[in-house]
């Protein structure tokens, strides 16, 4: 059985949601980031980058990097239909948007939430955050333009891209801007939130509504 090393309100919620949505059994090992358990010698041996999530496979192999974890799971469980079939343009587009979200939105939102980690001078943190907000919003607008009738990227078929976007949007924190500029993204995220196997995870990790402890 898969063993997922996960913290609270980190990228591991995407992995958990995919497992639950697809009915794939797994175990969870909680890493308390507030107590710096990810910096311990034991966990550093598991992942030298000292980050969660990490997935341990049945044979003991360790996988890091969320997109790599989820592509492996999708390929090993094709019946779950977490991604479109191999050798289709839909599959290539799904990988494209997973990488787009990981390298732009996820990274940019990290700068939004923790700008002090990206500045040697604490006085620069506000400007780092401001630039990150503009950067992230630009990429949300790009994704907004590719969505059509929905509710998901591939119409009625949910995929890892939709689950990933659902998680990322919870950290955005600017609902007025999203309401004004990204109605299709918000429609997609609300559709994911309402799925029976996702709703309990959403309430546990993020609370009601979109965004941490939001009521929107």
N, C-alpha and C positions, 0 to 999 in steps of 0.2 A: 504494500500500500504506500502511496505517496506520503511523504512527510513534509509539510510546509512550515518553514520558519518564518514567523510573521510578527509584526508589531501592531500598534494601534494607529489607525488613520495613516497608513503608509500604502505603498503600491501593492502590498499583498492582498488588499481587499478585492482587487481586480481578479487575482488568481482564485480566491475563495468564491467569488461570484460565478466565475466560469465553471468551477467544479460543481457548485450547487445547481446551476442552470442545467448542466449536462448530466447530473446524477452520477458523477464520478467520485468514488469514495476516497477519502484522504484523512490524514491526521494532522493536527496543528500543534506546533511548539511555539508558545508565546515568548517573544523576546521583548523585555521591557526597555524601551528606548529611553524612558525617563530616568531609569537607573543605570543607563549606559551599559546594559548587558551586551549590546552589539559590539562594544569595545573590549570585551573580555578576551582573554587568551583562548578560551575554549571556542568562542564563536569566530574569532579571527582565523583559527585553523579551518573552520568551515568555509568562511568567505573572507579572504584577506582584505577586501574592500570595506568590510565591517558594515554591510548594508543588508537590509531585508527588502523584499522577500528572497528566500532561498528554497529550492526544492530538492529534496533527497529522493532519488528513485529507488525502486526495489532492490537493485543491485548495489546500492551505496553511492552511485554516481551523483555528484552535486551539480545542479544547474543554478546559475545566477542570471540576472538581467531578465526583467519581466517579460519582454516580448519573446525572447528565446524560450523561456519556460512555457509560455502559452502556445507558441508554434509547435513545440515538441508535444504538448498534450493534445493539440488538435490533430496532429499527424498520427499519434498513437491511438486516438479514439475517433476515427472518421465518422462513426455512426452518430456521434454527438453533434456533428455539423457545426462546430464552433467556427470553422472557416469554410469558404467555398471549396469545391474539389480542386485537386492539383491539376495543373496544365490548363487552367481556364483563365480568361482575362479577369474574372471576378476575384479569383485567388490572388492574382498579381496586384489588383487594386486594393484588396484587403491588406496585403503586406505593405503596400505603399503607404496607406493611411495609418497603419499601426506604427510604422517607423516615423512618419510625419508627426504624429501625436507624441511619440516618445522623445524625439530629438528636439522638438520645438516647444510644444505646449507643456509637457512634463518638466522639461528643463527650465523653461521660462517661469512656470508657476513656482518652482523651487526658489528662484530668485525673488519672486514676489513675496513669498512667505518668509524666507530667511535671507534678506538682502545683506545682513551683516556677515554672512559666510563668503560673500563675493566682493568684499571691500576690506583693504588693510586699514583704512581710516574709517572709524565709526561714523564720522560726519558725512561720509559719502553714501551711507546706506539708503537714505531717502531717495537720492537720485538713481541709485541702482534699482530700487523698487519701482520708481516711476517709469524708467526705461523698460523694465520687465513687463509692466502692465501694457504698455503700448505694443511691445513685441508679441505678447500672448494674444492680445485682441486682434492683431493683424492676422494671426494664423487661425484664430477662430472664424474670422470673416472668410478666409479662404475655404475652410471646411463647410461653412454655411452655404457657400455658393454651389457645392457639389451635391447637396442633398436635394431630393425632389419630393414626391408625394409622401414617402415614408411608410410607416413611421420610422423605419430603420434605414441604414445606408443602402441595403439591398432589398428595399421594399418591405415585405412582410417577414423576411428571414433575418432573425437576429444573428449577430456575429460578434467575434471578439472586439471588433472596432467599436461597436455600440457600447459594449460593457466597459471598454477602456475610457471612452468619452464620458460615460456616466460618472465614473470615478473622478476623472480629472476636473469636471465642472464643479464638483463639490468644493474645490479649493480656490475657485476663481474669486468669489467674494464681492462681485460687482453686479448685483441683480438688475439695477436700473439700466446699465449698459447692455446686458444680455437681453433684457426684455425689448429694448429699442432696436437691437441689431441682429439678434440671433434667434428668431422665433422657431426656425426649423430644428436647430440644435436643442432648444428647450423642449420642443415636442418630443424629440427622440429620447432625451434624458428622462422625461416624465413617463414615457412608455416603458423604458427599462425599469424605472423605480416601481412601477405598478405590477411587474411580473411576480407571480406568487412565490417563486424561489429567491427572488432578489429583494423583495420588500423587507423581509426580516433582517437581512444583512444591512440594508440601507438604514433602517431604524436603529440598529445596534451601533453602527459606526458613525453615522452622520446625523441621526435624529430626523424629525419630520421635515418635509420640504426639501428644497434644493439648497445645498450649502451646509456647512457645519452649524448645527443648532439653529437652523433657519426655520422660518414658518412660511416661506414663500412657496 
